[in-house]
Amino acid sequence: MVGRRMFDLNVSRLALSVANCAGHEHRLRPIAARAAAILGERLSGFQPSSDPAPRKLQVDAVIAPRLSLDLNKTSDEQVAKQIAGAWFEAVARHLEA
């Protein structure tokens, strides 16, 4: 596609740490899977705002900020979107650099 910078991204592992989720354990796997899918969708359409010459970048770890979510008041989709958003922002910072 003309004018669009393409890049390859390899994510070897996504980790999610959860605390204080008693009673919601059964929701965690579907939420994490949906968050990963949303992240993939967002990254597939991502275009860095600057267009430097193609380069190879290796980042050993990206840490997203901690989220505080109330699983009693939030749907699985809402939680997945918030998690994916945090992951995306953390990754995008490295891609924009």
FENLINLIN-V978993 format. One line per field, one symbol per residue. psi: psi as a letter, one per 40 degrees, with the letter a starting at -180 (. if undefined). burial: I if it has 9 or more other C-alpha atoms within 8 Angstrom, else O. Layout:
# FENLINLIN-V978993
psi: ???
burial: ???
This chain:
# FENLINLIN-V978993
psi: hhehhiihhhhdhhihhhiffheedeedddddddddddddddddehhidigiiiihhhhdihhiihihihedehiddddddddddddddddddddd.
burial: OOOOOOOOOOOOOOOOOOOOOOOOOOOOOOIIOIIIOIIOOIOOOOOIOOOOOOOOOOOOOOOOOOOOOOIOOIOIOOIIIOIIIIIIIIIIOOOOO
